[in-house]
Amino acid sequence: MLRMLPYVNPVTGELNTQLLPYKFFVDTTGNNNQLVKSILKRRNWLTFSNDPLFPNIDQVHIIWTQWKKTNIVQALKSHQIYNKIEGNYLLTNKYYLLSTMRDYYHRFSDTKGTVDQGVQHTPKSYLDVMPLTFRMNIDRKAGTKGNAGYQKFTKAFGEL
């Protein structure tokens, strides 16, 4: 059964008693749009919107873009979901996500773990949950010579 939801007229602000299906929009930029679109299409309660997002943004309930777009953030209404959250830079940047996870696990590494519903959870190292990651700041003139991140990478790669 297709799930429906009341629609608020964007011009008058009045509740329209006609029920409309949940619509989603997937931006065509980036390299994951086809995957996201195919996953969302599998949901029988969602309908894909072929219309351009603007000026039809009020008719779409779920919006997905590869990159955060300020014009979308500014136009969002309370009934809409956008896959980009304000202020989440520490989670959407690969280096900062690694740093956040490393700091989180380091903070709890001195504890003996937590008990949740009678189950003992021992703190792990961030290396147990994050892929091996290297940060390389490469100077165009110097190249990789003397770059600590690159040296760690080549050492680890040689050990594989």
matplotlib code that plots the C-alpha trace (Angstrom):
import matplotlib.pyplot as plt

x = [0.0, 1.3, 1.8, 0.3, 0.6, -1.3, 0.1, 0.5, -0.1, 3.1, 1.3, -1.6, -0.2, -3.5, -3.7, -4.8, -7.1, -5.9, -3.3, 0.0, 2.6, 6.0, 8.4, 12.1, 14.6, 18.1, 20.6, 22.5, 25.9, 28.5, 29.3, 26.7, 23.4, 22.4, 23.0, 20.9, 18.2, 17.9, 17.7, 15.0, 13.0, 12.7, 10.6, 7.0, 5.9, 8.3, 7.8, 10.7, 10.4, 11.5, 10.8, 13.6, 14.0, 13.4, 10.7, 9.1, 11.1, 8.0, 6.5, 9.5, 9.9, 13.4, 16.3, 19.6, 22.7, 26.3, 27.5, 25.8, 24.0, 23.3, 20.2, 18.6, 19.4, 17.9, 14.7, 14.0, 10.6, 9.8, 8.3, 11.5, 14.6, 17.9, 20.9, 23.2, 23.1, 24.2, 27.4, 28.3, 31.7, 33.4, 31.4, 31.4, 35.1, 37.1, 40.0, 37.9, 35.7, 38.8, 40.1, 36.7, 36.6, 40.2, 39.5, 36.3, 37.9, 41.0, 38.7, 37.2, 40.3, 41.2, 37.8, 36.9, 33.9, 30.3, 27.4, 24.3, 21.4, 23.6, 26.2, 29.8, 31.2, 34.9, 36.2, 37.9, 40.6, 39.4, 41.5, 39.0, 36.2, 37.9, 39.8, 43.5, 43.8, 46.6, 46.8, 49.3, 50.0, 52.2, 54.1, 54.1, 57.8, 59.1, 56.8, 56.6, 60.2, 60.2, 56.4, 55.6, 52.1, 53.4, 56.2, 53.7, 51.6, 54.4, 55.6, 52.0, 51.5, 54.8, 53.6, 50.4]
y = [0.0, 3.4, 5.6, 9.1, 12.4, 15.6, 18.4, 22.0, 24.6, 26.6, 29.8, 29.9, 27.7, 25.8, 22.1, 20.4, 17.4, 15.7, 13.1, 13.0, 10.2, 10.8, 12.0, 11.9, 13.7, 12.5, 15.0, 13.7, 15.1, 12.9, 9.3, 7.7, 9.1, 5.9, 3.7, 6.0, 6.3, 2.6, 2.0, 4.6, 3.3, -0.1, 1.6, 1.1, 4.1, 6.5, 8.0, 9.4, 13.0, 13.5, 17.2, 19.7, 20.4, 24.1, 25.5, 22.1, 21.8, 22.0, 18.9, 16.7, 15.1, 13.5, 15.2, 13.6, 15.3, 14.3, 17.7, 20.0, 22.8, 26.0, 26.9, 23.6, 24.1, 27.6, 26.4, 23.4, 23.1, 21.2, 18.3, 17.7, 15.5, 16.4, 14.1, 16.9, 18.0, 21.5, 21.5, 17.9, 18.6, 16.3, 13.4, 14.0, 14.7, 11.5, 12.9, 14.5, 11.4, 9.4, 12.0, 12.1, 8.3, 8.2, 10.8, 9.0, 5.6, 7.2, 8.9, 5.6, 3.5, 3.9, 2.6, -1.0, -0.8, -0.3, -2.6, -2.3, -4.6, -6.9, -7.2, -6.1, -4.0, -3.5, -0.4, -1.0, 0.8, 3.0, 0.8, -2.0, -0.1, 2.2, 1.3, 1.9, 5.5, 7.8, 11.6, 12.9, 16.6, 16.6, 19.7, 20.2, 21.2, 18.6, 15.8, 12.8, 13.2, 13.6, 13.3, 11.3, 10.3, 9.0, 7.1, 5.4, 4.5, 2.9, 1.0, -0.4, -1.2, -3.1, -5.2, -6.3]
z = [0.0, -0.9, 2.2, 1.7, 3.6, 3.7, 1.7, 2.8, 0.1, -0.1, -1.2, 1.2, 4.0, 4.2, 4.6, 1.4, 2.2, -1.0, 0.1, -1.9, -2.0, -0.4, -3.2, -3.3, -5.4, -6.2, -7.7, -10.7, -9.7, -7.9, -8.2, -5.9, -7.3, -9.3, -6.2, -3.9, -6.5, -7.0, -3.2, -2.7, -5.7, -3.9, -1.2, -2.2, -0.3, -2.1, -5.6, -7.6, -8.7, -12.3, -12.0, -11.5, -7.8, -8.2, -8.3, -7.1, -3.9, -1.7, -3.3, -2.5, 1.0, 0.7, -1.0, -1.7, -3.2, -3.3, -2.1, 0.3, -1.6, 0.3, -1.8, -0.8, 2.9, 2.8, 1.1, 3.3, 5.1, 8.3, 6.3, 4.3, 4.9, 3.3, 3.5, 4.5, 8.1, 9.2, 11.3, 10.6, 9.1, 11.6, 10.3, 6.6, 6.1, 6.0, 8.0, 10.6, 11.0, 11.7, 14.1, 15.9, 16.2, 17.4, 20.1, 21.2, 21.6, 23.3, 25.8, 26.9, 26.6, 30.3, 31.4, 32.0, 29.6, 30.1, 31.0, 28.8, 29.5, 31.5, 28.7, 29.3, 26.5, 26.4, 24.7, 21.4, 19.6, 16.8, 14.6, 15.3, 13.6, 11.1, 8.0, 8.0, 6.9, 6.1, 5.8, 3.3, 2.9, -0.1, -1.1, -4.8, -4.8, -2.3, -3.5, -1.2, 0.0, 3.8, 4.1, 7.3, 6.1, 2.8, 4.6, 6.9, 3.9, 2.0, 5.1, 5.8, 2.1, 2.0, 4.9, 3.2]

ax = plt.figure().add_subplot(projection="3d")
ax.plot(x, y, z, "-o")
ax.set_aspect("equal")
plt.show()
